[in-house]
Amino acid sequence: MDFRDSPQEAAFRAEARAFLEAHAPEKIPGYGHEDFDEQQVVAQARQWQRTLFEHGWASIIWPKEYGGRGLGPIEQIIWNQELARIGIGESLFLQGTGLAGPTIIAHGSEEQKTRFLEPILGAEEIWCQLFSEPGAGSDLANVAARAEKSGDAWVISGQKTWCSGASYSDWGMLLARSDPKLPKHKGITYFLIDMHSPGVEVQSMRQLDGGEHFSEVFLNEIRVPDANRLGPEGAGWSVARTTLMNERMTIGGLERLFSFGLLLDHAKANRQRVDDVMRDELGRVYTWTKALELLNARVVTKLGRGVIPNAEASVMKIAIARMITKAGDIGLRLSGPEAMLRRGEWQNQFLLAPSIHIGGGTDEIQKNICGERVLGLPREPSSDREVPFDKLPRS
Ligand SMILES: Cc1cc2nc3c(=O)[nH]c(=O)nc-3n(C[C@H](O)[C@H](O)[C@H](O)COP(=O)(O)OP(=O)(O)OC[C@H]3O[C@@H](n4cnc5c(N)ncnc54)[C@H](O)[C@@H]3O)c2cc1C
């Protein structure tokens, strides 16, 4: 394992840092908290994305022909580290640049690439993901939203849930069932839907931290042109795997979610509350941080050798969620009575922590992956893989 940047990586880091120092805004407000002003946050995110686009930094890994820098995952990690270093967190454009764009590049027609890719990088269109449903989360292949062919269009009805950013998105990546007579993984088709189409109804959901980060989306007989089908009819599951694989690469990123230095500063500022037990807990969080940094270095080293990491992403996701929960708990206790009186960094972290255990695949699902790929345990039995979807029992 090599912890140092190679000469090329060091040069890339220096170039990225110089650009960010010259152009990055002082603060890009996050979203999801109760004081979130949607219009203002969207406008600022758009402005920053435009700056990135104009200077050629809108995507590190998209091929050059589509407006990216055409670099690899190591440069993406270095870029993420440099963003985190100056406190720039997740972008509202991430679902477009990180999920929709790479899926369209992999599976889209030339017309779709021409229509959709530049508006994503150029900050014109924001995307959301319409995959989960009340009965399809961990078992995503269970999607029941129905797509029926009607001439050169599809009529789609159903209910999607937990859709991050749907209230301000222009386009959505949608999975719908086009053939219920086939087994559940086989009768799904992937669509790109215009969120402003008649029949799309977005209802915001209030979450634990008071924000309205995600929404339920009701599709009431919306018409989607066949030209907006991504990949062949019935091949939605394999197209969705591209989106999910890219999602796994955008989640994680310890440096974006947690800084031990901030927790330590908080402890130093509230020394009167740091007893032996607290000191022990801080030590444990520090040890986890270091272990995760090493795991991250292992992933980067593997990527550098052209090897796709296997279960490391699952191990990292479980550990990051656990650590953020612990750090939020310590941060709140260090704040003392203040924690109950007003909102702040540690209150937000404490309230955000439960969602990290769920989004992008729950802890239990990650543990299943580790069980199979690390411990070599048998695959989880699934008796319904070959049963036609319309014969499956439904609640
Ligand atoms: C912050 C956040 C953002 C999200 N954004 C989006 C988005 O933009 N678009 C979108 O489509 N979805 C989004 N989601 C939804 C997310 O993908 C699902 O919540 C997640 O996949 C879990 O599905 P579920 O909530 O239906 O829980 P379920 O799958 O119903 O799980 C319920 C419980 O059962 C356990 N469980 C389920 N199956 C197994 C199993 N096989 N083995 C062991 N335990 C199991 C789970 O671990 C969990 O504890 C988001 C979620 C969060 C928290």
The ligand as an SDF file (V2000), in Angstrom:
LIG
                    3D

 53 58  0  0  0  0  0  0  0  0999 V2000
  -30.9960    9.9970    2.9850 C   0  0  0  0  0  0  0  0  0  0  0  0
  -31.6440    9.0750    2.0070 C   0  0  0  0  0  0  0  0  0  0  0  0
  -31.7360    9.4370    0.6690 C   0  0  0  0  0  0  0  0  0  0  0  0
  -32.3700    8.5890   -0.2470 C   0  0  0  0  0  0  0  0  0  0  0  0
  -32.4810    9.0070   -1.5500 N   0  0  0  0  0  0  0  0  0  0  0  0
  -33.1260    8.2320   -2.4520 C   0  0  0  0  0  0  0  0  0  0  0  0
  -33.3220    8.6980   -3.7940 C   0  0  0  0  0  0  0  0  0  0  0  0
  -32.9190    9.8030   -4.1810 O   0  0  0  0  0  0  0  0  0  0  0  0
  -34.0000    7.9080   -4.6650 N   0  0  0  0  0  0  0  0  0  0  0  0
  -34.4650    6.6770   -4.3060 C   0  0  0  0  0  0  0  0  0  0  0  0
  -35.0460    6.0090   -5.1660 O   0  0  0  0  0  0  0  0  0  0  0  0
  -34.3170    6.2010   -3.0210 N   0  0  0  0  0  0  0  0  0  0  0  0
  -33.6660    6.9620   -2.0870 C   0  0  0  0  0  0  0  0  0  0  0  0
  -33.5170    6.5190   -0.7800 N   0  0  0  0  0  0  0  0  0  0  0  0
  -34.1310    5.2510   -0.4060 C   0  0  0  0  0  0  0  0  0  0  0  0
  -33.1240    4.1690   -0.0420 C   0  0  0  0  0  0  0  0  0  0  0  0
  -32.5130    3.6420   -1.2050 O   0  0  0  0  0  0  0  0  0  0  0  0
  -33.9140    3.0900    0.7300 C   0  0  0  0  0  0  0  0  0  0  0  0
  -34.3860    3.6910    1.9250 O   0  0  0  0  0  0  0  0  0  0  0  0
  -33.0620    1.9030    1.0750 C   0  0  0  0  0  0  0  0  0  0  0  0
  -32.7020    1.1760   -0.0740 O   0  0  0  0  0  0  0  0  0  0  0  0
  -33.7960    0.9550    2.0620 C   0  0  0  0  0  0  0  0  0  0  0  0
  -35.0630    0.6390    1.5910 O   0  0  0  0  0  0  0  0  0  0  0  0
  -36.3550    0.8060    2.5080 P   0  0  0  0  0  0  0  0  0  0  0  0
  -36.3140    2.1590    3.1410 O   0  0  0  0  0  0  0  0  0  0  0  0
  -37.5350    0.4580    1.6710 O   0  0  0  0  0  0  0  0  0  0  0  0
  -36.1830   -0.2610    3.6720 O   0  0  0  0  0  0  0  0  0  0  0  0
  -36.4930   -1.8190    3.5760 P   0  0  0  0  0  0  0  0  0  0  0  0
  -35.8050   -2.3960    2.4040 O   0  0  0  0  0  0  0  0  0  0  0  0
  -37.9620   -2.0320    3.6860 O   0  0  0  0  0  0  0  0  0  0  0  0
  -35.7840   -2.3490    4.8890 O   0  0  0  0  0  0  0  0  0  0  0  0
  -36.3800   -2.3050    6.1720 C   0  0  0  0  0  0  0  0  0  0  0  0
  -35.4420   -3.0140    7.1380 C   0  0  0  0  0  0  0  0  0  0  0  0
  -35.2940   -4.4010    6.7620 O   0  0  0  0  0  0  0  0  0  0  0  0
  -33.9350   -4.7330    6.5680 C   0  0  0  0  0  0  0  0  0  0  0  0
  -33.7840   -5.6760    5.4520 N   0  0  0  0  0  0  0  0  0  0  0  0
  -34.3980   -5.5980    4.2580 C   0  0  0  0  0  0  0  0  0  0  0  0
  -33.9850   -6.6130    3.4550 N   0  0  0  0  0  0  0  0  0  0  0  0
  -33.0860   -7.3310    4.1720 C   0  0  0  0  0  0  0  0  0  0  0  0
  -32.3100   -8.4900    3.9010 C   0  0  0  0  0  0  0  0  0  0  0  0
  -32.3590   -9.0900    2.7140 N   0  0  0  0  0  0  0  0  0  0  0  0
  -31.4680   -8.9530    4.8720 N   0  0  0  0  0  0  0  0  0  0  0  0
  -31.4070   -8.3440    6.0800 C   0  0  0  0  0  0  0  0  0  0  0  0
  -32.1390   -7.2370    6.4020 N   0  0  0  0  0  0  0  0  0  0  0  0
  -32.9510   -6.7370    5.4660 C   0  0  0  0  0  0  0  0  0  0  0  0
  -33.2620   -3.4040    6.2130 C   0  0  0  0  0  0  0  0  0  0  0  0
  -31.8910   -3.4240    6.4830 O   0  0  0  0  0  0  0  0  0  0  0  0
  -34.0170   -2.4220    7.1100 C   0  0  0  0  0  0  0  0  0  0  0  0
  -33.4810   -2.4110    8.4050 O   0  0  0  0  0  0  0  0  0  0  0  0
  -32.9160    7.3520    0.1710 C   0  0  0  0  0  0  0  0  0  0  0  0
  -32.8050    6.9800    1.5250 C   0  0  0  0  0  0  0  0  0  0  0  0
  -32.1980    7.8340    2.4330 C   0  0  0  0  0  0  0  0  0  0  0  0
  -32.1340    7.4100    3.8670 C   0  0  0  0  0  0  0  0  0  0  0  0
  1  2  1  0
  2  3  1  0
  2 52  2  0
  3  4  2  0
  4  5  1  0
  4 50  1  0
  5  6  2  0
  6  7  1  0
  6 13  1  0
  7  8  2  0
  7  9  1  0
  9 10  1  0
 10 11  2  0
 10 12  1  0
 12 13  2  0
 13 14  1  0
 14 15  1  0
 14 50  1  0
 15 16  1  0
 16 17  1  0
 16 18  1  0
 18 19  1  0
 18 20  1  0
 20 21  1  0
 20 22  1  0
 22 23  1  0
 23 24  1  0
 24 25  2  0
 24 26  1  0
 24 27  1  0
 27 28  1  0
 28 29  2  0
 28 30  1  0
 28 31  1  0
 31 32  1  0
 32 33  1  0
 33 34  1  0
 33 48  1  0
 34 35  1  0
 35 36  1  0
 35 46  1  0
 36 37  1  0
 36 45  1  0
 37 38  2  0
 38 39  1  0
 39 40  1  0
 39 45  2  0
 40 41  1  0
 40 42  2  0
 42 43  1  0
 43 44  2  0
 44 45  1  0
 46 47  1  0
 46 48  1  0
 48 49  1  0
 50 51  2  0
 51 52  1  0
 52 53  1  0
M  END
$$$$
